[in-house]
Amino acid sequence: MADQINYYDVLGISREASQAEIRNAYRNLAKERHPDHPGGSAEEFSLLQEANAVLSDPNRRRQHDEALDLAHAADELAGLNLDFDSVEDELSAKRRERESGGPSLGERLRSRFGRKEEDPYESMRSEARGSSRGSGRRTRGRYDVSEARWYEPHRFDPEPITLKSGAISFVAAFLAFIVIGQIGLWATGFKPGSFAFLTALAPFMRILYSLVGLVVAYFAFRAAGYAALALTFVAALVVGGQGGPVGLLQFATVGIIVLLVVVYLGNRRESAARR
């Protein structure tokens, strides 16, 4: 199979790998081979993206499997004296049997016991209609990849953190905590001036601190994963530390922890569904 790239080998997984195993393999290798990482390679990172995009799409994965089967058969034919017509008929019969047999055993088990996946044929119909808004997909490089719903943070697939994404995550979190911290100071009566009406928010500031911490952590995690979450906590520590608004650090941290719990429970639920 000299001319046929095996995307399973690229990610270091088997052909029976689940979608979760594909995502995890891609994330781990992407951190090592990202161009911004020491020893990383733009060419290898691009190949990883291509492998993840193909194997994450049920239709493209089926086509890739068929291409691997045909390439393997061609390798066997190159070294053996076989009846070409019979081999071609056998491959065609297997392909028709696979197409008429419906979903694979793994897909049927995930459909019965796990979360319902997006109908693979729905994306084809959406593309035929020229509509991409409801397809739940986004573009990474030259390829379309699956995008998790907003309420499934455990299924986010953030890029490895870089200097740029880390700086943006920290500055955005820092500014958000500065704003809510200042509102908290005015609400508790610290030189409110023309903002005296904010004192009505005093009983609710702990809730607001937690909500801001949760929202900031959500977007940071979506952008750059756990490393961005750590920077979010550092920003809360800087703003809400010594001399900061009372309760900001503690309750912003509660918001960050809530997101981590949601991610943990989501991963655990999917892992239990695969058993």
HELIX and SHEET records of a PDB file:
HELIX    1   1 TYR A    7  LEU A   11  1                                   5    
HELIX    2   2 GLN A   19  ARG A   33  1                                  15    
HELIX    3   3 ALA A   42  SER A   56  1                                  15    
HELIX    4   4 PRO A   58  GLY A   79  1                                  22    
HELIX    5   5 PHE A   84  SER A  100  1                                  17    
HELIX    6   6 LEU A  105  PHE A  113  1                                   9    
HELIX    7   7 PRO A  120  ALA A  128  1                                   9    
HELIX    8   8 ARG A  133  SER A  135  5                                   3    
HELIX    9   9 PRO A  153  ARG A  155  5                                   3    
HELIX   10  10 LEU A  163  ALA A  187  1                                  25    
HELIX   11  11 GLY A  193  PHE A  204  5                                  12    
HELIX   12  12 MET A  205  GLY A  240  1                                  36    
HELIX   13  13 LEU A  248  ARG A  274  1                                  27    
SHEET    1   A 2 ARG A 137  ARG A 140  0                                        
SHEET    2   A 2 TYR A 143  SER A 146 -1                                        
END                                                                             
